[in-house]
């Protein structure tokens, strides 16, 4: 198996595992009284990410040369991804799910940036195609992702507004 297919398979399997983890967390949070926001855009996000992976599989030749420095950077971003997931723990989902009255997570990368998961996604969508010289895929999907994140972050900020006020009251 080539480097490209090994990396693409690893990324696809990691995303599948994350979807399973997310579904479990989502079901548990909803059972505890959480509420979902912005559900209408979720299928678009799934489609965007599936299309990104499919475009990599279709348009990048299996024997495409790898840019080692970019691949190392992509792997470092995966460490940040794990840090994000570990920091949110049972609250991490691929949907916007919020449990009223629960303080916002302020540990891990959330101490430094409000939406570190989206930073990870931005970097991944650009870096993985660039690792194999597919700058066109990086540009197209980065632009599509930017539009999606503009929508999603607005929805998420609205969903978390009440919980931010609770945190400020408790720690202000």
C-alpha positions as CSV (number, residue, x, y, z in Angstrom):
1,X,0.0,0.0,0.0
2,X,1.3,3.4,-0.9
3,X,1.9,6.2,1.6
4,X,-1.1,8.1,0.1
5,X,-3.5,5.2,0.6
6,X,-2.1,4.4,4.0
7,X,-2.7,8.0,5.2
8,X,-6.1,8.3,3.5
9,X,-7.3,5.0,5.0
10,X,-6.0,6.1,8.5
11,X,-7.9,9.4,8.2
12,X,-11.1,7.7,7.0
13,X,-11.0,5.2,9.8
14,X,-10.3,7.9,12.4
15,X,-13.3,9.9,11.1
16,X,-15.5,6.7,11.3
17,X,-14.4,6.1,14.9
18,X,-15.1,9.8,15.8
19,X,-18.6,9.5,14.3
20,X,-19.3,6.5,16.5
21,X,-17.9,8.3,19.6
22,X,-19.9,11.4,18.7
23,X,-23.1,9.4,18.3
24,X,-22.7,7.8,21.7
25,X,-22.0,11.2,23.3
26,X,-24.9,12.8,21.5
27,X,-27.4,10.1,22.6
28,X,-26.2,10.3,26.2
29,X,-26.3,14.1,26.3
30,X,-29.8,14.2,24.8
31,X,-31.0,11.6,27.4
32,X,-29.6,14.0,30.1
33,X,-31.7,16.9,28.7
34,X,-29.3,18.5,26.2
35,X,-30.6,20.3,23.2
36,X,-29.4,20.3,19.6
37,X,-28.9,23.5,17.7
38,X,-28.4,24.1,14.0
39,X,-29.4,20.6,13.0
40,X,-30.3,21.8,9.5
41,X,-26.7,22.4,8.5
42,X,-25.4,19.0,9.8
43,X,-26.0,17.1,6.6
44,X,-24.2,19.7,4.7
45,X,-21.1,19.3,6.9
46,X,-21.2,15.5,6.5
47,X,-21.5,16.0,2.7
48,X,-18.6,18.4,2.7
49,X,-16.3,16.1,4.6
50,X,-17.3,13.0,2.6
51,X,-16.8,14.9,-0.7
52,X,-13.3,16.1,0.6
53,X,-12.3,12.5,1.3
54,X,-13.8,11.2,-1.9
55,X,-12.0,13.9,-4.0
56,X,-8.7,12.9,-2.4
57,X,-9.3,9.3,-3.3
58,X,-10.4,10.1,-6.9
59,X,-8.0,12.9,-7.9
60,X,-4.8,12.1,-6.1
61,X,-2.8,9.3,-7.8
62,X,-1.9,6.5,-5.5
63,X,1.8,7.0,-6.2
64,X,1.7,10.8,-5.7
65,X,4.9,12.0,-4.0
66,X,4.6,13.0,-0.4
67,X,5.9,16.3,0.9
68,X,7.4,15.1,4.2
69,X,7.3,18.4,6.1
70,X,3.7,18.9,5.4
71,X,2.9,15.3,6.3
72,X,4.7,15.8,9.7
73,X,2.7,19.0,10.2
74,X,-0.6,17.1,9.4
75,X,0.4,14.4,11.9
76,X,1.0,17.1,14.5
77,X,-2.4,18.5,13.8
78,X,-3.8,15.0,14.6
79,X,-2.2,15.4,18.1
80,X,-4.1,18.7,18.5
81,X,-7.3,16.8,17.4
82,X,-6.8,14.2,20.1
83,X,-6.2,17.0,22.7
84,X,-9.5,18.6,21.6
85,X,-11.4,15.4,21.9
86,X,-9.8,14.5,25.3
87,X,-10.5,18.0,26.6
88,X,-14.2,17.9,25.8
89,X,-14.5,14.2,26.7
90,X,-18.2,13.2,27.0
91,X,-19.3,16.6,25.6
92,X,-17.5,16.2,22.2
93,X,-19.9,15.6,19.3
94,X,-20.0,16.4,15.6
95,X,-23.3,18.2,16.2
96,X,-24.0,21.3,18.3
97,X,-25.3,19.8,21.5
98,X,-25.5,21.8,24.6
99,X,-26.5,20.7,28.1
100,X,-28.0,23.7,30.0
101,X,-26.5,24.7,33.3
102,X,-23.2,22.9,32.6
103,X,-20.1,25.2,32.6
104,X,-18.2,25.5,29.4
105,X,-15.0,23.5,29.1
106,X,-12.0,25.8,29.8
107,X,-9.2,23.2,29.9
108,X,-6.8,22.0,27.2
109,X,-6.8,24.1,24.0
110,X,-10.1,25.7,25.1
111,X,-7.9,27.8,27.5
112,X,-6.4,29.5,24.5
113,X,-9.0,29.5,21.7
114,X,-12.8,29.4,21.6
115,X,-13.1,26.8,18.8
116,X,-9.9,24.7,18.5
117,X,-11.7,21.9,16.8
118,X,-12.5,24.2,13.9
119,X,-8.9,25.2,13.7
120,X,-8.0,21.5,13.4
121,X,-10.5,21.0,10.6
122,X,-9.3,24.1,8.7
123,X,-5.7,22.8,8.9
124,X,-6.6,19.3,8.0
125,X,-8.7,20.2,4.9
126,X,-5.8,22.3,3.6
127,X,-2.8,20.2,4.7
128,X,-3.8,16.7,3.6
129,X,-4.2,17.5,-0.1
130,X,-1.1,19.7,0.0
131,X,0.9,16.7,1.4
132,X,0.4,15.1,-2.0
133,X,0.6,18.2,-4.2
134,X,-3.1,18.6,-4.7
135,X,-3.3,22.3,-4.1
136,X,-6.5,22.6,-6.1
137,X,-8.4,20.3,-3.7
138,X,-6.9,22.3,-0.7
139,X,-8.2,25.6,-2.1
140,X,-11.6,24.4,-3.2
141,X,-12.4,22.6,0.0
142,X,-10.9,25.3,2.2
143,X,-13.2,27.9,0.7
144,X,-16.2,25.6,1.0
145,X,-15.2,24.8,4.6
146,X,-14.8,28.5,5.4
147,X,-18.4,29.2,4.3
148,X,-19.6,26.3,6.3
149,X,-17.7,27.3,9.4
150,X,-19.0,30.9,9.1
151,X,-22.6,29.4,9.4
152,X,-21.7,26.8,12.0
153,X,-19.7,29.0,14.4
154,X,-22.5,31.6,14.4
155,X,-25.0,28.8,15.3
156,X,-22.7,27.4,18.0
157,X,-22.0,30.8,19.5
158,X,-25.8,31.4,19.8
159,X,-26.3,28.0,21.4
160,X,-23.5,28.5,23.9
161,X,-24.4,32.1,24.8
162,X,-26.5,31.2,27.9
163,X,-23.8,28.9,29.2
164,X,-21.1,31.6,28.7
165,X,-23.2,33.9,31.0
166,X,-23.4,31.1,33.6
167,X,-19.6,30.7,33.5
168,X,-19.1,34.4,33.8
169,X,-21.5,34.6,36.8
170,X,-19.8,31.7,38.5
171,X,-16.3,32.9,37.9
172,X,-16.7,36.6,37.5
